[in-house]
């Protein structure tokens, strides 16, 4: 997903800082989806909403992500905090098909 986001936003002429931040957020969203999917496929989408990058990732697990406490040496547990720190807005919605969920992040300009 990182390369897809970098490629799309570079071709859409976004500034380097927006691209780099979007790549980081997309990586966290995809990591959460892969963990939730447990070997099943995920889907990603990159769009533009009101001029800003919109990053989306679908996974088949209906369980919503929840923040975790991450100690200083923890390997996992910071994804939602990272997304909140870099995205203008983010959230989760049910899939239009009724299967799974879509985690989305709207990036600032």
MMTF fields as JSON, N, C-alpha, C and O atoms, coordinates in Angstrom:
{
  "mmtfVersion": "1.0.0",
  "mmtfProducer": "UNKNOWN",
  "numBonds": 435,
  "numAtoms": 436,
  "numGroups": 109,
  "numChains": 1,
  "numModels": 1,
  "chainsPerModel": [1],
  "groupsPerChain": [109],
  "chainIdList": ["A"],
  "bondAtomList": [4, 2, 8, 6, 12, 10, 16, 14, 20, 18, 24, 22, 28, 26, 32, 30, 36, 34, 40, 38, 44, 42, 48, 46, 52, 50, 56, 54, 60, 58, 64, 62, 68, 66, 72, 70, 76, 74, 80, 78, 84, 82, 88, 86, 92, 90, 96, 94, 100, 98, 104, 102, 108, 106, 112, 110, 116, 114, 120, 118, 124, 122, 128, 126, 132, 130, 136, 134, 140, 138, 144, 142, 148, 146, 152, 150, 156, 154, 160, 158, 164, 162, 168, 166, 172, 170, 176, 174, 180, 178, 184, 182, 188, 186, 192, 190, 196, 194, 200, 198, 204, 202, 208, 206, 212, 210, 216, 214, 220, 218, 224, 222, 228, 226, 232, 230, 236, 234, 240, 238, 244, 242, 248, 246, 252, 250, 256, 254, 260, 258, 264, 262, 268, 266, 272, 270, 276, 274, 280, 278, 284, 282, 288, 286, 292, 290, 296, 294, 300, 298, 304, 302, 308, 306, 312, 310, 316, 314, 320, 318, 324, 322, 328, 326, 332, 330, 336, 334, 340, 338, 344, 342, 348, 346, 352, 350, 356, 354, 360, 358, 364, 362, 368, 366, 372, 370, 376, 374, 380, 378, 384, 382, 388, 386, 392, 390, 396, 394, 400, 398, 404, 402, 408, 406, 412, 410, 416, 414, 420, 418, 424, 422, 428, 426, 432, 430],
  "bondOrderList": [1, 1, 1, 1, 1, 1, 1, 1, 1, 1, 1, 1, 1, 1, 1, 1, 1, 1, 1, 1, 1, 1, 1, 1, 1, 1, 1, 1, 1, 1, 1, 1, 1, 1, 1, 1, 1, 1, 1, 1, 1, 1, 1, 1, 1, 1, 1, 1, 1, 1, 1, 1, 1, 1, 1, 1, 1, 1, 1, 1, 1, 1, 1, 1, 1, 1, 1, 1, 1, 1, 1, 1, 1, 1, 1, 1, 1, 1, 1, 1, 1, 1, 1, 1, 1, 1, 1, 1, 1, 1, 1, 1, 1, 1, 1, 1, 1, 1, 1, 1, 1, 1, 1, 1, 1, 1, 1, 1],
  "groupList": [{"groupName": "UNK", "atomNameList": ["N", "CA", "C", "O"], "elementList": ["N", "C", "C", "O"], "formalChargeList": [0, 0, 0, 0], "bondAtomList": [1, 0, 2, 1, 3, 2], "bondOrderList": [1, 1, 2], "singleLetterCode": "X", "chemCompType": "L-PEPTIDE LINKING"}],
  "groupTypeList": [0, 0, 0, 0, 0, 0, 0, 0, 0, 0, 0, 0, 0, 0, 0, 0, 0, 0, 0, 0, 0, 0, 0, 0, 0, 0, 0, 0, 0, 0, 0, 0, 0, 0, 0, 0, 0, 0, 0, 0, 0, 0, 0, 0, 0, 0, 0, 0, 0, 0, 0, 0, 0, 0, 0, 0, 0, 0, 0, 0, 0, 0, 0, 0, 0, 0, 0, 0, 0, 0, 0, 0, 0, 0, 0, 0, 0, 0, 0, 0, 0, 0, 0, 0, 0, 0, 0, 0, 0, 0, 0, 0, 0, 0, 0, 0, 0, 0, 0, 0, 0, 0, 0, 0, 0, 0, 0, 0, 0],
  "groupIdList": [1, 2, 3, 4, 5, 6, 7, 8, 9, 10, 11, 12, 13, 14, 15, 16, 17, 18, 19, 20, 21, 22, 23, 24, 25, 26, 27, 28, 29, 30, 31, 32, 33, 34, 35, 36, 37, 38, 39, 40, 41, 42, 43, 44, 45, 46, 47, 48, 49, 50, 51, 52, 53, 54, 55, 56, 57, 58, 59, 60, 61, 62, 63, 64, 65, 66, 67, 68, 69, 70, 71, 72, 73, 74, 75, 76, 77, 78, 79, 80, 81, 82, 83, 84, 85, 86, 87, 88, 89, 90, 91, 92, 93, 94, 95, 96, 97, 98, 99, 100, 101, 102, 103, 104, 105, 106, 107, 108, 109],
  "secStructList": [7, 2, 2, 2, 2, 2, 2, 2, 2, 2, 2, 6, 6, 7, 7, 2, 2, 2, 2, 2, 2, 2, 2, 2, 2, 2, 2, 2, 2, 2, 2, 2, 2, 2, 2, 2, 2, 6, 6, 1, 7, 7, 3, 3, 3, 3, 3, 3, 3, 6, 6, 3, 3, 3, 3, 3, 3, 3, 3, 1, 7, 7, 1, 7, 7, 7, 7, 7, 7, 7, 7, 6, 6, 7, 1, 1, 1, 7, 2, 2, 2, 2, 2, 2, 2, 2, 3, 3, 3, 3, 3, 3, 3, 3, 7, 6, 6, 1, 1, 1, 3, 3, 3, 3, 3, 3, 3, 7, 7],
  "xCoordList": [0.826, 0.0, 0.876, 0.51, 2.024, 2.91, 3.294, 3.224, 3.697, 4.117, 2.945, 3.108, 1.781, 0.587, 0.258, -0.027, 0.296, 0.01, 1.073, 0.748, 2.334, 3.413, 3.267, 3.404, 2.991, 2.842, 1.663, 1.806, 0.502, -0.698, -0.519, -0.794, -0.066, 0.032, 1.146, 1.041, 2.202, 3.245, 2.687, 2.924, 1.945, 1.357, 0.263, -0.023, -0.349, -1.377, -0.752, -1.472, 0.57, 1.329, 1.113, 1.07, 0.979, 0.91, 2.316, 3.293, 2.423, 3.74, 4.362, 3.659, 5.692, 6.441, 5.989, 5.855, 5.752, 5.342, 3.985, 3.794, 3.058, 1.746, 1.901, 1.252, 2.755, 2.998, 3.604, 3.125, 4.637, 5.306, 4.356, 4.33, 3.582, 2.63, 1.539, 1.114, 1.092, 0.059, 0.571, -0.162, 1.817, 2.423, 2.472, 2.164, 2.85, 2.884, 1.501, 1.339, 0.506, -0.859, -1.4, -2.022, -1.17, -1.635, -1.016, -1.685, 0.247, 0.92, 0.262, 0.07, -0.082, -0.74, -2.132, -2.525, -2.881, -4.221, -4.137, -4.895, -3.222, -3.08, -2.609, -3.072, -1.695, -1.219, -2.371, -2.499, -3.212, -4.381, -5.31, -5.838, -5.509, -6.398, -5.84, -6.58, -4.55, -3.926, -4.051, -4.363, -3.814, -3.938, -5.38, -5.608, -6.35, -7.76, -8.215, -9.051, -7.676, -8.112, -7.633, -8.252, -6.547, -6.008, -5.889, -6.426, -5.184, -4.926, -5.961, -5.751, -7.058, -8.066, -7.711, -6.945, -8.255, -7.909, -8.366, -9.326, -7.657, -8.066, -8.15, -7.658, -8.772, -8.853, -8.448, -8.75, -7.768, -7.352, -7.891, -8.134, -8.067, -8.525, -7.893, -7.812, -7.45, -6.921, -7.767, -7.919, -8.307, -9.17, -8.826, -7.939, -9.541, -9.395, -10.756, -11.761, -10.772, -12.018, -11.744, -10.892, -12.45, -12.252, -10.784, -10.272, -10.117, -8.731, -7.7, -6.504, -8.135, -7.215, -7.204, -8.215, -6.056, -6.007, -6.918, -6.933, -7.663, -8.508, -7.993, -7.989, -7.562, -7.012, -8.027, -8.54, -8.322, -9.292, -8.747, -8.008, -9.127, -8.746, -9.89, -10.351, -10.348, -11.414, -10.797, -9.828, -11.377, -11.042, -12.338, -13.327, -12.345, -13.583, -14.003, -15.076, -13.204, -13.521, -14.404, -14.014, -15.584, -16.463, -16.005, -16.509, -15.064, -14.628, -13.895, -13.008, -14.284, -13.69, -12.327, -12.113, -11.412, -10.102, -10.283, -11.172, -9.446, -9.525, -8.121, -7.179, -7.991, -6.667, -6.13, -6.888, -4.822, -4.144, -3.124, -2.656, -2.803, -1.692, -0.419, -0.318, 0.531, 1.792, 2.922, 3.148, 3.613, 4.764, 5.91, 5.844, 6.953, 8.06, 8.778, 9.367, 8.742, 9.413, 8.455, 8.881, 7.174, 6.172, 6.389, 6.747, 6.17, 6.296, 4.979, 4.988, 3.861, 2.53, 1.783, 2.191, 0.678, -0.211, -0.205, -0.873, 0.536, 0.599, -0.095, -0.158, -0.611, -1.161, -2.249, -2.192, -3.24, -4.335, -3.852, -4.345, -2.904, -2.349, -1.596, -1.684, -0.863, -0.134, -1.118, -0.933, -2.156, -3.168, -3.815, -3.98, -4.179, -4.802, -3.871, -4.321, -2.58, -1.618, -1.403, -1.137, -1.514, -1.185, -2.401, -2.318, -3.507, -4.685, -5.511, -5.543, -6.167, -7.095, -8.321, -8.861, -8.755, -9.908, -9.757, -9.138, -10.313, -10.248, -11.422, -12.013, -11.748, -12.849, -13.039, -12.269, -14.086, -14.433, -15.915, -16.732, -16.241, -17.65, -17.9, -16.973, -19.134, -19.441, -19.253, -19.431, -18.901, -18.761, -20.121, -21.139, -20.144, -21.393, -22.004, -23.213, -21.173, -21.666, -22.231, -22.864, -21.999, -22.44, -21.433, -21.671, -20.312, -19.258, -18.044, -17.493, -17.631, -16.422, -16.617, -17.729, -15.488, -15.475, -14.471, -13.613, -14.606, -13.67, -13.093, -13.832, -11.777, -11.094, -10.62, -10.008, -10.891, -10.522, -9.774, -9.934, -8.966, -8.248, -8.201, -7.776, -8.64, -8.559, -7.34, -7.232, -6.437, -5.189, -5.341, -6.138, -4.578, -4.622, -3.872, -3.039, -4.183, -3.469, -2.267, -1.538],
  "yCoordList": [-1.186, 0.0, 1.257, 2.281, 1.165, 2.332, 2.794, 3.984, 1.858, 2.222, 2.732, 3.658, 2.145, 2.597, 4.046, 4.864, 4.36, 5.719, 6.682, 7.753, 6.3, 7.173, 7.446, 8.586, 6.407, 6.547, 7.462, 8.393, 7.194, 7.984, 9.45, 10.34, 9.704, 11.089, 11.855, 13.067, 11.165, 11.812, 12.216, 13.329, 11.311, 11.617, 12.672, 13.344, 12.824, 13.851, 15.161, 16.094, 15.231, 16.451, 16.977, 18.189, 16.081, 16.515, 16.833, 16.276, 17.729, 18.04, 16.828, 15.937, 16.813, 15.689, 15.395, 14.227, 16.417, 16.193, 15.48, 14.585, 15.871, 15.207, 13.756, 12.868, 13.517, 12.149, 11.311, 10.212, 11.81, 11.045, 10.736, 9.608, 11.723, 11.498, 10.51, 9.676, 10.608, 9.695, 8.268, 7.325, 8.102, 6.768, 6.151, 4.97, 6.928, 6.43, 6.02, 4.931, 6.862, 6.559, 5.345, 4.47, 5.286, 4.142, 2.842, 1.81, 2.89, 1.703, 1.217, 0.016, 2.141, 1.764, 1.199, 0.214, 1.815, 1.321, -0.085, -0.972, -0.285, -1.6, -2.654, -3.794, -2.287, -3.236, -3.707, -4.899, -2.766, -3.144, -4.068, -5.034, -3.771, -4.598, -5.998, -6.979, -6.098, -7.413, -8.24, -9.429, -7.628, -8.354, -8.82, -9.943, -7.958, -8.304, -9.363, -10.204, -9.329, -10.242, -11.67, -12.612, -11.841, -13.175, -14.052, -15.158, -13.545, -14.321, -14.156, -14.626, -13.506, -13.256, -11.962, -11.151, -11.759, -10.56, -9.269, -9.259, -8.192, -6.845, -6.043, -6.479, -4.874, -3.988, -2.59, -2.158, -1.89, -0.52, 0.407, -0.001, 1.661, 2.676, 4.001, 4.351, 4.723, 6.061, 6.976, 6.743, 8.003, 8.937, 10.354, 10.565, 11.307, 12.705, 13.193, 13.03, 13.795, 14.358, 15.817, 16.101, 16.721, 18.158, 18.55, 19.387, 17.947, 18.26, 17.528, 17.626, 16.799, 16.111, 14.605, 14.038, 13.957, 12.499, 11.791, 12.114, 10.834, 9.976, 8.552, 8.004, 7.959, 6.608, 5.674, 5.96, 4.562, 3.607, 2.19, 1.852, 1.382, -0.027, -0.851, -0.612, -1.831, -2.734, -4.036, -4.529, -4.587, -5.956, -6.665, -6.009, -7.998, -8.746, -8.913, -9.458, -8.469, -8.634, -7.483, -6.325, -7.764, -6.683, -6.004, -4.934, -6.604, -6.023, -4.705, -4.612, -3.693, -2.369, -2.314, -2.94, -1.56, -1.387, -0.563, 0.284, -0.817, -0.059, 0.304, -0.468, 1.48, 1.908, 0.973, 0.406, 0.821, -0.013, 0.837, 1.861, 0.389, 0.986, 0.309, -0.918, 1.103, 0.555, 1.062, 2.267, 0.138, 0.498, 0.969, 0.835, 1.515, 2.064, 1.03, 1.388, -0.235, -1.28, -2.106, -3.06, -1.76, -2.535, -2.401, -1.333, -3.493, -3.516, -3.095, -2.496, -3.396, -3.105, -2.168, -1.962, -1.603, -0.848, 0.656, 1.372, 1.157, 2.61, 3.073, 4.275, 2.159, 2.497, 3.547, 4.516, 3.375, 4.347, 5.709, 6.74, 5.724, 7.003, 7.705, 8.925, 6.943, 7.522, 8.08, 9.188, 7.321, 7.778, 9.066, 10.015, 9.11, 10.305, 11.512, 12.643, 11.272, 12.372, 12.986, 14.183, 12.189, 12.672, 12.964, 13.818, 12.293, 12.491, 13.684, 13.993, 14.338, 15.417, 14.835, 15.416, 13.678, 12.97, 11.502, 11.173, 10.635, 9.197, 8.516, 9.047, 7.34, 6.599, 5.249, 4.822, 4.599, 3.273, 3.296, 3.871, 2.659, 2.518, 1.084, 0.401, 0.623, -0.721, -0.757, 0.25, -1.9, -2.087, -1.969, -2.347, -1.452, -1.335, -2.703, -2.814, -3.742, -5.09, -5.754, -6.806, -5.136, -5.736, -6.705, -7.285, -6.885, -7.78, -6.939, -6.241, -7.001, -6.314, -4.827, -4.342, -4.112, -2.678, -1.982, -2.614, -0.67, 0.172, 1.175, 1.948, 1.162, 2.172, 3.228, 2.899, 4.486, 5.57, 6.661, 6.83, 7.39, 8.544, 9.635, 9.406, 10.809, 11.979, 12.772, 13.167, 12.996, 13.66, 15.179, 15.649, 15.941, 17.392, 17.834, 17.102, 19.024, 19.588, 20.385, 20.939],
  "zCoordList": [0.0, 0.0, 0.0, -0.577, 0.648, 0.687, -0.716, -1.024, -1.556, -2.913, -3.744, -4.539, -3.57, -4.29, -3.915, -4.789, -2.623, -2.162, -2.687, -3.2, -2.559, -3.038, -4.542, -4.985, -5.312, -6.761, -7.107, -7.9, -6.51, -6.825, -6.437, -7.242, -5.225, -4.769, -5.48, -5.666, -5.873, -6.669, -8.024, -8.493, -8.652, -9.962, -9.879, -10.869, -8.719, -8.52, -8.023, -7.667, -7.999, -7.667, -6.249, -6.037, -5.287, -3.887, -3.385, -3.884, -2.398, -1.831, -1.144, -0.667, -1.102, -0.519, 0.913, 1.277, 1.731, 3.123, 3.19, 4.013, 2.339, 2.302, 1.873, 2.426, 0.896, 0.427, 1.541, 1.819, 2.173, 3.235, 4.398, 4.892, 4.834, 5.917, 5.503, 6.302, 4.257, 3.756, 3.668, 3.967, 3.264, 3.209, 4.604, 4.768, 5.597, 6.976, 7.447, 7.997, 7.244, 7.676, 6.922, 7.524, 5.616, 4.824, 5.318, 5.365, 5.681, 6.201, 7.487, 7.673, 8.368, 9.624, 9.369, 9.995, 8.453, 8.123, 7.534, 7.926, 6.598, 5.965, 6.958, 6.916, 7.847, 8.858, 9.735, 10.014, 10.171, 10.972, 10.19, 10.741, 8.909, 8.083, 7.881, 7.959, 7.624, 7.431, 8.698, 8.635, 9.835, 11.109, 11.331, 11.78, 11.015, 11.209, 10.212, 10.541, 9.003, 7.94, 8.157, 7.661, 8.885, 9.19, 7.942, 7.892, 6.949, 5.743, 4.643, 3.525, 4.933, 3.894, 3.159, 3.679, 1.966, 1.186, 1.871, 2.641, 1.57, 1.944, 0.656, -0.385, 0.725, -0.438, -0.014, 1.099, -0.896, -0.606, -1.694, -2.83, -1.305, -2.257, -1.87, -0.692, -2.875, -2.69, -3.558, -4.757, -2.955, -3.676, -3.228, -2.401, -3.787, -3.403, -2.939, -3.631, -1.755, -1.212, -0.85, -0.007, -1.473, -1.244, -1.41, -0.667, -2.381, -2.676, -1.84, -2.116, -0.825, 0.091, -0.178, -0.592, 0.06, -0.105, 0.9, 2.088, 0.397, 1.217, 1.062, -0.04, 2.16, 2.159, 2.795, 3.877, 2.138, 2.666, 2.562, 1.638, 3.527, 3.503, 4.067, 5.183, 3.28, 3.695, 4.165, 3.587, 5.232, 5.638, 6.019, 6.345, 5.981, 6.188, 7.648, 7.907, 8.597, 10.018, 10.491, 10.346, 11.055, 11.498, 12.795, 13.136, 13.516, 14.786, 14.55, 13.702, 15.32, 15.173, 15.851, 16.889, 15.257, 15.911, 17.19, 17.274, 18.161, 19.409, 19.861, 19.681, 20.446, 20.91, 21.981, 22.769, 21.998, 23.002, 23.74, 23.244, 24.913, 25.649, 25.147, 25.143, 24.733, 24.236, 25.125, 25.241, 25.739, 26.555, 25.675, 24.453, 26.271, 25.482, 24.62, 23.6, 25.004, 24.23, 23.381, 22.731, 23.373, 22.631, 21.131, 20.636, 20.418, 18.963, 18.313, 17.237, 18.946, 18.41, 19.353, 20.496, 18.855, 19.715, 19.52, 20.267, 18.531, 18.325, 17.048, 16.789, 16.258, 14.942, 14.97, 14.212, 15.827, 15.863, 16.346, 15.886, 17.259, 17.726, 16.596, 16.456, 15.797, 14.663, 13.643, 13.139, 13.34, 12.384, 12.89, 12.123, 14.159, 14.743, 14.701, 14.516, 14.873, 14.893, 13.504, 13.398, 12.449, 11.11, 10.232, 9.349, 10.444, 9.595, 10.073, 11.264, 9.143, 9.49, 10.169, 11.11, 9.68, 10.234, 9.864, 8.852, 10.672, 10.402, 11.075, 12.015, 10.584, 11.185, 10.538, 9.678, 10.978, 10.474, 10.122, 10.84, 9.005, 8.627, 8.186, 7.75, 8.292, 7.784, 6.273, 5.588, 5.78, 4.343, 3.664, 4.244, 2.452, 1.694, 1.404, 1.201, 1.386, 1.114, 2.366, 2.285, 3.525, 4.777, 5.361, 6.42, 4.683, 5.161, 5.522, 4.671, 6.77, 7.178, 7.392, 7.602, 7.33, 7.612, 6.702, 6.086, 6.637, 5.905, 6.896, 7.506, 7.056, 7.862, 6.886, 5.869, 7.175, 6.275, 7.016, 8.225, 6.29, 6.829, 5.765, 4.632, 6.15, 5.278, 5.727, 6.888, 4.802, 5.13, 4.987, 4.176, 5.773, 5.629, 4.369, 3.834, 3.92, 2.763, 3.227, 2.403]
}
